[in-house]
Amino acid sequence: MRVASVLPLLLGTAIFSSTSCRLSLSERGQQADVAVHVFHRLFNSGQFAQIYSDATPELRSSDSERDFATLLEAIHTKLGDFDNASGYHWRLNMTGGATFIELTYQSHFRQGSGVETFTFRMSGDDALLYGYNISSLDLVLK
């Protein structure tokens, strides 16, 4: 399994025009933050297939449901349930007519920690998972 295939690369420069957006910049960030909370709730309850089915077609075409679920299960097995996060950072990227929001957290799990990066594509008022990445020494060393 290729971890790189879990997070499709986003290229482009962030351009924002408030006249063409249905939600304000802060509302988009809030929607993506809510989506991260939903991701962690599903992650903690082992509902990896639900995370996959709720994701964008681009994420689903980059990995099979089985590979994606296996990756999340391995993370859950080594790090345990998600506990809390700090150091919230987000970035907006508008390219090719699509709006992407990337959120980065210093995340703490029951058995370790790591930096989680979520990329969401906005679809109307919804933030859909486009990519997920975690960088964790605990994940590698345990």
For each residue, the residues with C-beta under 8 A, 3 or more apart:
1: 5 63 67 70 71
2: 5 6
3: 6 7 71 133
4: 7
5: 1 2 8 62 63
6: 2 3 59 62 63 68 71 131 132 133
7: 3 4 117 119 131 132 133
8: 5 58 59 62 119 130 131
9:
10: 93 95 100 102 119 130 131
11: 95
12: 93 94 95 96
13: 93 95
14: 91 92 93 94
15: 94 95
16: 21 25 92 94
17: 20 21
18: 21 24 25
19:
20: 17
21: 16 17 18 24 25 28 99
22: 124 125
23: 27 28 31 122 125
24: 18 21 27 28
25: 16 18 21 28 29 92
26: 29 30
27: 23 24 30 31
28: 21 23 24 25 31 32 92 99 101 122 127
29: 25 26 32 33 90 92 101 103
30: 26 27 33 34
31: 23 27 28 34 35 101 120 122 125 126 127
32: 28 29 35 36 90 101 103 118 120 122 127
33: 29 30 36 37 88 90 103
34: 30 31 37 38 127
35: 31 32 38 39 118 120 126 127 128 129
36: 32 33 39 40 85 103 105 118
37: 33 34 40 41
38: 34 35 41 42
39: 35 36 42 43 51 118 129 132
40: 36 37 43 44 82
41: 37 38 44 45
42: 38 39 45 47 48 50 51
43: 39 40 46 47 48 51 72 76 81 82
44: 40 41 76 81 82
45: 41 42
46: 43 73 76
47: 42 43 50 51
48: 42 43 51 52 68 69 72 73
49: 52 53 65 69
50: 42 47 53 54
51: 39 42 43 47 48 54 55 68 72 129
52: 48 49 55 59 60 65 68 69
53: 49 50 60 65
54: 50 51 128 129
55: 51 52 59 60 128 129 130
56: 59 60 121 123 128 129 130
57: 60 61
58: 8 61 62 121 130
59: 6 8 52 55 56 62 63 68 129 130 131 132
60: 52 53 55 56 57 63 65
61: 57 58
62: 5 6 8 58 59
63: 1 5 6 59 60 67 68 71
64: 67 68
65: 49 52 53 60 68 69
66: 69 70
67: 1 63 64 70 71
68: 6 48 51 52 59 63 64 65 71 72
69: 48 49 52 65 66 72 73
70: 1 66 67 73 74
71: 1 3 6 63 67 68 74 75
72: 43 48 51 68 69 75 76
73: 46 48 69 70 76 77
74: 70 71 77 78
75: 71 72 78 79 134 139
76: 43 44 46 72 73 79 80 81
77: 73 74
78: 74 75 111 112 138 139 142
79: 75 76 109 110 111 112 113 114 136 138 139 142
80: 76 109 110 111 112
81: 43 44 76 109 110
82: 40 43 44 85 107 108 109
83: 108 109 110
84: 107 108
85: 36 82 88 105 106 107 108 116
86: 105 106 108
87: 104 105 106
88: 33 85 103 104 105
89: 103 104 105
90: 29 32 33 101 102 103 104
91: 14 101 102
92: 14 16 25 28 29 99 100 101
93: 10 12 13 14 99 100 101 102
94: 12 14 15 16 98 99 100
95: 10 11 12 13 15 98 100
96: 12
97:
98: 94 95 121 122
99: 21 28 92 93 94 121 122
100: 10 92 93 94 95 119 120 121 122 130
101: 28 29 31 32 90 91 92 93 119 120 122 127
102: 10 90 91 93 117 118 119 120
103: 29 32 33 36 88 89 90 117 118 120
104: 87 88 89 90 115 116 117 118
105: 36 85 86 87 88 89 115 116 118
106: 85 86 87 113 115
107: 82 84 85 113 114 115 116 134
108: 82 83 84 85 86 113
109: 79 80 81 82 83 112 113 114 138
110: 79 80 81 83
111: 78 79 80 138 142
112: 78 79 80 109 136 138 139 142
113: 79 106 107 108 109 136 138
114: 79 107 109 134 135 136 137 138 139
115: 104 105 106 107 134 135 136
116: 85 104 105 107 132 133 134
117: 7 102 103 104 131 132 133 134 135
118: 32 35 36 39 102 103 104 105 129 131 132
119: 7 8 10 100 101 102 129 130 131 132
120: 31 32 35 100 101 102 103 127 128 129 130
121: 56 58 98 99 100 127 128 130
122: 23 28 31 32 98 99 100 101 125 126 127 128
123: 56 126 127 128
124: 22
125: 22 23 31 122
126: 31 35 122 123
127: 28 31 32 34 35 101 120 121 122 123
128: 35 54 55 56 120 121 122 123
129: 35 39 51 54 55 56 59 118 119 120 132
130: 8 10 55 56 58 59 100 119 120 121
131: 6 7 8 10 59 117 118 119
132: 6 7 39 59 116 117 118 119 129
133: 3 6 7 116 117
134: 75 107 114 115 116 117 139
135: 114 115 117
136: 79 112 113 114 115 139 140
137: 114 140 141
138: 78 79 109 111 112 113 114 141 142
139: 75 78 79 112 114 134 136 142
140: 136 137
141: 137 138
142: 78 79 111 112 138 139
